[in-house]
Amino acid sequence: MRKIIVCAAALALPLSAGGCIRTAASVVTAPFKVAGQAADWATTSQDEADRNYGRKMRKKEAREGRERRDWEKRCRRDPENCGRYDGYVAGRDN
């Protein structure tokens, strides 16, 4: 009877140790997974960079459009004091 219990315990040991090994492996690899995720969060994808650049340029073009409309309105009111437009231009950073 004792041999059967010892044999059953001997067979169960590798099964329970497998769970421990998997847990230990996940504990060891966890810092690398976290570091990889942090790198993904810290960097900007090309698609995201393009989207941000497009948004920034649309805002600049809208500003230029407003300023040009204001300039044209001033020129219609007082054409003699109207020179060439020297306000904000979207592609040129001031």
C-alpha positions in Angstrom: 0.0 0.0 0.0 2.9 2.3 0.8 4.4 1.7 -2.6 1.2 2.8 -4.4 1.0 6.1 -2.4 4.7 6.8 -3.1 4.3 6.0 -6.8 1.2 8.2 -7.0 3.0 11.0 -5.3 6.0 10.5 -7.7 3.7 10.7 -10.7 1.9 13.8 -9.4 5.1 15.7 -8.7 6.0 16.4 -12.4 2.5 17.6 -13.1 2.5 20.1 -10.2 6.0 21.1 -11.0 5.0 22.0 -14.6 2.7 24.6 -13.2 5.4 26.0 -11.1 7.8 26.1 -14.1 5.2 27.9 -16.2 4.6 30.4 -13.5 8.3 31.0 -13.0 8.8 31.4 -16.7 6.0 34.0 -16.9 7.6 35.9 -13.9 10.9 35.9 -15.7 9.5 37.2 -19.0 7.1 39.7 -17.5 9.6 42.6 -17.2 10.4 42.2 -20.9 6.8 42.3 -21.9 6.2 45.4 -19.7 9.3 47.1 -21.3 8.0 46.3 -24.8 4.6 47.7 -24.0 6.2 50.8 -22.5 8.2 51.3 -25.7 5.0 51.0 -27.8 3.3 53.6 -25.7 6.3 55.9 -25.7 6.9 55.9 -29.5 4.6 57.3 -32.2 3.7 55.2 -35.2 4.1 56.7 -38.7 0.3 56.7 -39.2 -0.2 58.6 -35.9 2.6 61.1 -36.9 1.0 61.7 -40.3 -2.4 62.2 -38.7 -1.0 64.7 -36.2 0.9 66.6 -38.9 -2.2 66.8 -41.0 -4.2 68.2 -38.1 -1.5 70.8 -37.3 -1.4 71.9 -41.0 -5.2 72.2 -41.2 -5.2 74.5 -38.1 -2.4 76.6 -39.7 -4.3 76.8 -43.0 -7.5 77.9 -41.2 -5.6 80.6 -39.4 -4.1 81.8 -42.6 -7.5 81.8 -44.3 -9.0 83.9 -41.4 -6.2 86.4 -41.6 -6.4 86.7 -45.4 -10.2 87.3 -45.3 -9.6 90.0 -42.7 -6.9 91.6 -44.8 -9.2 91.5 -47.9 -12.0 93.1 -46.0 -9.7 95.9 -44.9 -8.5 96.3 -48.5 -12.1 96.7 -49.7 -12.8 99.3 -47.1 -9.6 101.3 -47.7 -7.9 100.3 -51.0 -5.4 103.1 -51.0 -3.7 101.9 -47.8 -3.7 98.3 -48.9 -0.3 96.8 -49.7 0.5 93.3 -50.4 -0.4 90.6 -47.9 2.3 90.2 -45.2 0.4 88.2 -42.6 0.6 84.6 -41.5 1.4 82.0 -44.2 0.7 78.4 -43.2 3.8 76.7 -44.8 6.2 79.3 -43.4 6.9 79.1 -39.7 7.2 82.5 -38.1 
